[in-house]
Amino acid sequence: MAEIFRRHGDDYLAEHPVTPEQAKVLRAVMRCRTAALGGHLEVCDQCGFSRPAYNSCRDRHCPSCQAFAQHRWLEKRLKHLLSTHHFHVVFTLPAELRPLARRNAKVVYDILFDAASETLDTLGRQRLGARIGATVVLHTWTRKMLFHPHVHCVVTGGGVSLDGQRWVAASKRFLFPVAQMRKLFRGIVRRRLRDAYDEGRLDLDGGCAEWADPKAFGKLLRGLYRKKWVVYAKRPFAGPEQVFSYLGRYTHRVAISDSRVLSVDETTVTFRTKNDGVETVEAHEFIRRFLLHVLPFRFHKIRHYGLYASAHVRRLWPVARRLLGDPVPARGDEDDVADKESWEMLAERLVGEDHQRCPACGNGVLRRRPLPNPPILPGPHWMDSS
């Protein structure tokens, strides 16, 4: 990805408008692990071997920077997992709302999260008489990097009764009727969109200009009522760990990983798609597709609800563990010690690779030494902005 952006990013920016968020991501990926971000020298204390190590951008959209954050997230989620069966539920926005979502990402994504969580919470209370738990992750892409907003939910197969006295288990074959989830989800999204429109929180310029007229917007909402919405639900066959591992590949990455990019030349990019298919597109089209999935500043794409919500970690979550017969950690023990683990220690634990050992002599330890100040690189004004 960095090579693609360095080859074609300047030309793309000269020819296409981008948002401040998109410009920030382009700048970060182009500079990632280069002298522009500074770094240090790693020098062996035995043989004198040295190599530069440049800083990473740590942008959450960068395919190269989030591997260890992903592992830490997955380990923490599995540590907090309740010992009950879980279900994998997917809620998808219909195609008619994609233009609105592209122009009003934060508002529409928040509505998507709220509608999915409210649907699950409402049905948990109504059908089980219980508070259930869910971890919800936003995805906005297909394997071809096309815009397709949807959320994946890992949902507990049961919950704590409303009086807090017992665990109420859901069927192991299905969570809630899909038709009921679809109907409730659709109604909540339509209601929240109407509220956002009435409160003036929607930007209806550009490609959404036709909906600035109240009658046209009402027609859009009526059309959504007649459409069959896509809600997918099934129990993960290999347990909730499988679903979390699947989601973990996308929680800290966006749209595409470096491993799926097969080739880059002066005009095109070739990458793998679904079922080992291959697609070749112009470099500018590749960048455009990638930037479709840049999130608003400080937007949380992973959220926890019910028993898994941070607000209930000290109240409902311990109750759920006791009712399920799980050991309840002492206060403070639920904090993940691995969060304080250095990336070198984490790498050695995960892949058995000691990054502090000298690769030349095999005996020495690499010590850090400062590098000279990074050079001022020529480039357009956006590269030097904060």
C-alpha positions as CSV (number, residue, x, y, z in Angstrom):
1,M,0.0,0.0,0.0
2,A,2.8,2.4,0.8
3,E,4.4,1.9,-2.6
4,I,1.1,2.5,-4.3
5,F,0.5,5.7,-2.4
6,R,4.1,6.9,-3.0
7,R,3.9,6.3,-6.7
8,H,0.5,7.7,-7.4
9,G,-0.7,9.6,-4.3
10,D,0.5,13.1,-5.4
11,D,-1.1,12.8,-8.8
12,Y,-4.3,11.5,-7.2
13,L,-4.5,14.5,-4.9
14,A,-3.8,16.9,-7.8
15,E,-6.8,15.5,-9.7
16,H,-9.3,14.4,-7.1
17,P,-10.8,16.2,-4.0
18,V,-10.3,14.4,-0.7
19,T,-11.5,15.0,2.8
20,P,-9.1,16.1,5.6
21,E,-9.4,12.5,7.0
22,Q,-8.4,11.0,3.7
23,A,-5.5,13.4,3.2
24,K,-4.2,12.5,6.7
25,V,-4.3,8.8,5.9
26,L,-2.5,9.3,2.6
27,R,0.2,11.3,4.3
28,A,0.6,8.8,7.0
29,V,0.9,5.7,4.8
30,M,3.3,7.5,2.4
31,R,5.6,8.4,5.3
32,C,5.3,5.1,7.3
33,R,8.6,3.6,8.1
34,T,10.6,6.3,6.2
35,A,13.1,8.8,7.4
36,A,10.4,11.5,7.2
37,L,9.0,10.1,10.5
38,G,12.4,9.8,12.2
39,G,13.7,6.7,14.0
40,H,16.8,5.3,15.6
41,L,19.8,3.1,14.9
42,E,20.0,-0.4,16.2
43,V,23.6,-1.1,17.0
44,C,24.9,-4.5,18.3
45,D,26.8,-4.2,21.5
46,Q,29.1,-7.1,20.5
47,C,30.0,-6.9,16.8
48,G,29.1,-3.3,15.9
49,F,26.4,-4.3,13.3
50,S,24.0,-1.4,12.8
51,R,20.8,-0.8,10.9
52,P,18.3,2.1,10.8
53,A,14.8,1.5,12.2
54,Y,12.3,4.1,11.1
55,N,9.1,4.9,13.0
56,S,5.8,3.6,11.9
57,C,2.8,6.0,11.3
58,R,0.5,4.0,13.6
59,D,-2.5,5.2,11.7
60,R,-5.3,2.8,12.2
61,H,-5.9,2.6,8.4
62,C,-2.3,1.6,7.6
63,P,-2.1,-2.1,6.6
64,S,1.4,-2.3,8.0
65,C,0.9,-0.9,11.5
66,Q,-1.9,-2.6,13.3
67,A,-0.8,-6.3,13.5
68,F,0.2,-6.2,17.2
69,A,-2.7,-4.0,18.2
70,Q,-4.9,-6.6,16.6
71,H,-3.3,-9.4,18.6
72,R,-3.7,-7.5,21.8
73,W,-7.4,-6.7,21.0
74,L,-8.1,-10.4,20.2
75,E,-6.4,-11.7,23.4
76,K,-8.3,-9.2,25.5
77,R,-11.7,-10.1,23.9
78,L,-11.1,-13.8,24.4
79,K,-10.1,-13.2,28.0
80,H,-13.5,-11.4,28.6
81,L,-15.5,-14.0,26.7
82,L,-18.4,-15.5,28.7
83,S,-18.5,-19.3,28.7
84,T,-21.7,-19.6,26.8
85,H,-22.5,-20.3,23.1
86,H,-22.5,-17.2,20.9
87,F,-24.1,-16.2,17.6
88,H,-22.7,-14.3,14.6
89,V,-25.2,-11.7,13.3
90,V,-24.7,-9.3,10.5
91,F,-26.8,-6.2,9.8
92,T,-26.4,-4.5,6.4
93,L,-27.5,-1.1,5.2
94,P,-29.4,-1.3,1.9
95,A,-27.8,0.0,-1.3
96,E,-30.2,3.0,-1.4
97,L,-28.5,4.5,1.7
98,R,-24.9,4.2,0.5
99,P,-24.8,7.7,-1.0
100,L,-26.1,9.1,2.2
101,A,-23.6,7.1,4.2
102,R,-20.7,8.3,2.1
103,R,-21.5,11.9,2.7
104,N,-22.7,11.6,6.3
105,A,-20.4,8.8,7.5
106,K,-20.5,9.5,11.2
107,V,-24.2,10.1,11.5
108,V,-25.2,7.1,9.4
109,Y,-22.6,4.7,11.0
110,D,-23.8,5.8,14.4
111,I,-27.4,5.0,13.3
112,L,-26.2,1.6,12.0
113,F,-24.5,0.8,15.4
114,D,-27.5,2.1,17.4
115,A,-30.1,0.2,15.3
116,A,-28.2,-3.1,15.5
117,S,-27.6,-2.9,19.3
118,E,-31.1,-1.7,20.0
119,T,-32.5,-4.6,17.9
120,L,-30.5,-7.2,19.8
121,D,-31.2,-5.6,23.2
122,T,-35.0,-5.3,22.6
123,L,-35.4,-8.9,21.4
124,G,-33.2,-10.1,24.3
125,R,-35.6,-8.4,26.7
126,Q,-38.8,-9.4,24.9
127,R,-38.0,-13.0,24.0
128,L,-35.6,-14.1,26.7
129,G,-36.4,-11.6,29.5
130,A,-32.7,-11.0,29.8
131,R,-29.8,-8.6,29.2
132,I,-27.5,-10.1,26.5
133,G,-24.0,-9.0,25.4
134,A,-22.7,-8.1,22.0
135,T,-19.4,-6.9,20.5
136,V,-20.1,-5.0,17.2
137,V,-17.5,-4.3,14.5
138,L,-18.1,-2.0,11.5
139,H,-17.1,-3.1,8.1
140,T,-17.6,-0.9,5.0
141,W,-16.0,-2.9,2.2
142,T,-16.3,-5.9,0.0
143,R,-13.4,-8.0,-1.2
144,K,-13.2,-5.7,-4.2
145,M,-13.1,-2.7,-1.8
146,L,-16.5,-1.4,-2.9
147,F,-18.6,0.5,-0.4
148,H,-20.8,-1.8,1.5
149,P,-21.6,-0.7,5.1
150,H,-22.5,-3.4,7.6
151,V,-21.8,-4.5,11.1
152,H,-20.7,-7.9,12.4
153,C,-22.0,-8.8,15.9
154,V,-20.8,-11.5,18.2
155,V,-23.8,-12.1,20.5
156,T,-24.1,-14.1,23.7
157,G,-26.5,-17.1,23.4
158,G,-28.5,-15.9,26.5
159,G,-28.2,-13.3,29.2
160,V,-28.7,-12.3,32.8
161,S,-32.4,-12.3,33.7
162,L,-33.9,-8.8,34.2
163,D,-34.0,-9.4,38.0
164,G,-30.3,-10.4,37.9
165,Q,-31.0,-13.7,39.6
166,R,-30.4,-16.3,36.9
167,W,-28.8,-17.0,33.5
168,V,-31.4,-17.4,30.7
169,A,-30.0,-19.5,27.9
170,A,-31.1,-19.1,24.3
171,S,-31.6,-22.0,22.0
172,K,-28.4,-23.4,20.6
173,R,-29.9,-23.6,17.2
174,F,-30.9,-20.0,16.6
175,L,-30.9,-16.7,18.5
176,F,-33.9,-14.7,17.3
177,P,-36.1,-15.1,14.2
178,V,-34.3,-13.4,11.3
179,A,-37.6,-11.9,10.0
180,Q,-38.2,-10.2,13.4
181,M,-34.7,-8.9,13.6
182,R,-35.0,-7.6,10.0
183,K,-38.3,-5.8,10.7
184,L,-37.1,-4.2,13.9
185,F,-33.7,-3.2,12.5
186,R,-35.4,-1.6,9.5
187,G,-37.8,0.4,11.6
188,I,-35.1,1.7,13.9
189,V,-32.9,2.8,11.0
190,R,-35.8,4.6,9.3
191,R,-36.8,6.3,12.5
192,R,-33.3,7.5,13.3
193,L,-32.8,8.8,9.8
194,R,-36.0,10.7,10.0
195,D,-34.9,12.2,13.3
196,A,-31.5,13.2,11.9
197,Y,-33.2,14.8,8.9
198,D,-35.6,16.8,11.1
199,E,-32.8,17.9,13.3
200,G,-30.7,19.1,10.4
201,R,-27.8,16.7,11.1
202,L,-27.6,15.4,7.5
203,D,-25.5,17.0,4.8
204,L,-27.7,16.8,1.7
205,D,-25.5,18.5,-0.8
206,G,-23.7,16.9,-3.7
207,G,-24.9,13.5,-4.6
208,C,-27.6,13.7,-1.9
209,A,-29.1,17.0,-3.1
210,E,-32.3,15.3,-4.4
211,W,-33.2,14.4,-0.8
212,A,-33.0,17.9,0.5
213,D,-36.7,18.2,-0.4
214,P,-38.8,16.8,2.4
215,K,-41.1,15.0,0.0
216,A,-38.1,13.3,-1.8
217,F,-36.7,12.2,1.6
218,G,-40.0,10.8,2.6
219,K,-40.2,8.9,-0.6
220,L,-36.7,7.4,0.1
221,L,-37.9,6.3,3.6
222,R,-41.1,4.7,2.2
223,G,-39.0,2.8,-0.4
224,L,-36.9,1.4,2.4
225,Y,-40.0,0.1,4.1
226,R,-40.9,-1.9,1.0
227,K,-37.4,-3.3,0.6
228,K,-36.3,-6.7,2.1
229,W,-33.3,-5.8,4.3
230,V,-30.3,-8.2,4.7
231,V,-29.8,-9.6,8.1
232,Y,-27.7,-12.7,8.5
233,A,-27.5,-14.9,11.6
234,K,-26.1,-18.2,12.6
235,R,-24.2,-19.8,15.4
236,P,-20.4,-20.0,14.7
237,F,-19.8,-23.7,14.1
238,A,-16.3,-23.7,15.8
239,G,-17.3,-21.5,18.7
240,P,-17.1,-17.8,19.4
241,E,-13.3,-17.9,19.3
242,Q,-13.5,-18.5,15.5
243,V,-15.7,-15.5,14.9
244,F,-13.5,-13.2,17.0
245,S,-10.4,-14.5,15.1
246,Y,-12.2,-13.7,11.9
247,L,-13.2,-10.3,13.0
248,G,-9.7,-9.7,14.4
249,R,-8.3,-9.7,10.8
250,Y,-10.4,-6.6,10.1
251,T,-10.8,-4.7,13.4
252,H,-7.4,-3.0,13.0
253,R,-7.2,-2.8,9.2
254,V,-9.2,-1.2,6.5
255,A,-10.4,-2.5,3.1
256,I,-7.3,-4.6,2.1
257,S,-4.1,-6.0,3.5
258,D,-0.7,-5.8,1.9
259,S,-0.7,-9.6,1.2
260,R,-3.6,-9.3,-1.2
261,V,-1.8,-6.8,-3.4
262,L,-0.2,-8.9,-6.2
263,S,1.5,-6.3,-8.4
264,V,1.9,-2.6,-8.9
265,D,3.1,-0.8,-12.0
266,E,3.1,2.7,-13.4
267,T,-0.7,2.7,-14.2
268,T,-2.4,-0.3,-12.5
269,V,-2.8,-2.3,-9.3
270,T,-3.7,-6.0,-9.3
271,F,-5.1,-7.6,-6.1
272,R,-6.9,-10.7,-4.9
273,T,-10.6,-10.7,-4.4
274,K,-13.2,-13.2,-3.2
275,N,-12.6,-16.9,-3.7
276,D,-9.0,-16.2,-5.0
277,G,-10.3,-14.1,-7.8
278,V,-8.0,-11.4,-9.2
279,E,-8.9,-7.8,-10.3
280,T,-6.8,-5.2,-12.0
281,V,-7.8,-1.6,-11.8
282,E,-6.2,1.8,-12.5
283,A,-4.0,3.1,-9.7
284,H,-6.3,6.1,-9.1
285,E,-9.3,3.8,-8.9
286,F,-7.6,1.6,-6.4
287,I,-6.8,4.7,-4.2
288,R,-10.4,6.0,-4.6
289,R,-11.8,2.6,-3.4
290,F,-9.4,2.5,-0.5
291,L,-10.3,6.0,0.6
292,L,-14.0,5.2,0.6
293,H,-13.3,3.4,3.9
294,V,-11.4,6.0,5.8
295,L,-13.3,6.6,9.0
296,P,-14.2,10.0,10.6
297,F,-11.8,11.4,13.1
298,R,-12.0,9.6,16.5
299,F,-14.8,7.3,15.3
300,H,-15.1,4.1,17.2
301,K,-15.5,1.2,14.8
302,I,-15.6,-1.5,17.6
303,R,-18.3,-1.1,20.3
304,H,-19.5,-3.3,23.1
305,Y,-23.0,-3.5,24.4
306,G,-25.0,-5.1,27.2
307,L,-23.0,-7.6,29.3
308,Y,-19.8,-6.7,27.3
309,A,-20.2,-2.9,27.6
310,S,-17.5,-1.1,29.6
311,A,-20.1,0.4,31.8
312,H,-21.1,-3.0,33.0
313,V,-17.6,-4.6,33.4
314,R,-17.8,-4.1,37.2
315,R,-21.5,-4.9,37.6
316,L,-23.3,-7.1,35.1
317,W,-20.3,-8.9,33.7
318,P,-19.2,-10.4,37.0
319,V,-22.8,-11.4,37.7
320,A,-23.0,-13.2,34.4
321,R,-19.7,-15.0,35.2
322,R,-21.0,-16.2,38.6
323,L,-24.3,-17.4,37.1
324,L,-22.3,-19.3,34.4
325,G,-19.9,-20.8,36.9
326,D,-16.9,-18.9,35.5
327,P,-14.2,-17.7,37.8
328,V,-14.6,-14.0,38.7
329,P,-11.3,-12.1,38.6
330,A,-10.4,-10.0,41.6
331,R,-10.8,-6.3,41.1
332,G,-8.0,-5.1,38.9
333,D,-7.1,-8.5,37.6
334,E,-9.4,-8.0,34.6
335,D,-7.0,-5.4,33.3
336,D,-4.9,-6.9,30.5
337,V,-1.3,-7.1,31.5
338,A,-0.4,-7.7,27.9
339,D,-1.3,-4.1,27.2
340,K,2.0,-3.1,28.9
341,E,4.0,-5.6,26.9
342,S,6.5,-4.1,24.4
343,W,6.2,-5.0,20.8
344,E,9.5,-6.8,20.9
345,M,8.2,-9.0,23.7
346,L,4.9,-9.6,22.0
347,A,6.7,-10.6,18.7
348,E,8.9,-13.1,20.6
349,R,5.8,-14.6,22.3
350,L,3.7,-14.8,19.2
351,V,6.3,-15.9,16.6
352,G,9.3,-16.8,18.6
353,E,11.4,-14.1,17.0
354,D,13.8,-12.1,19.2
355,H,14.0,-8.7,17.6
356,Q,16.6,-7.5,20.1
357,R,19.1,-10.2,19.2
358,C,21.7,-9.2,16.6
359,P,21.1,-10.9,13.2
360,A,24.7,-10.7,12.3
361,C,26.6,-12.4,15.2
362,G,23.6,-13.9,17.0
363,N,25.1,-13.1,20.4
364,G,24.9,-9.4,20.8
365,V,21.9,-7.3,21.8
366,L,20.8,-4.4,19.6
367,R,20.9,-1.1,21.4
368,R,19.1,2.0,20.3
369,R,21.1,5.1,19.2
370,P,19.6,8.3,17.9
371,L,19.4,9.1,14.2
372,P,20.1,12.6,12.8
373,N,17.0,14.8,12.4
374,P,14.9,13.6,9.5
375,P,15.4,15.5,6.3
376,I,12.9,18.0,5.0
377,L,11.4,16.2,1.9
378,P,10.0,18.1,-1.0
379,G,6.4,17.7,-1.7
380,P,2.9,19.3,-1.8
381,H,1.8,21.4,1.1
382,W,-0.5,18.7,2.5
383,M,2.5,16.5,3.4
384,D,3.9,19.1,5.8
385,S,0.6,20.0,7.5
386,S,-0.2,18.8,11.0
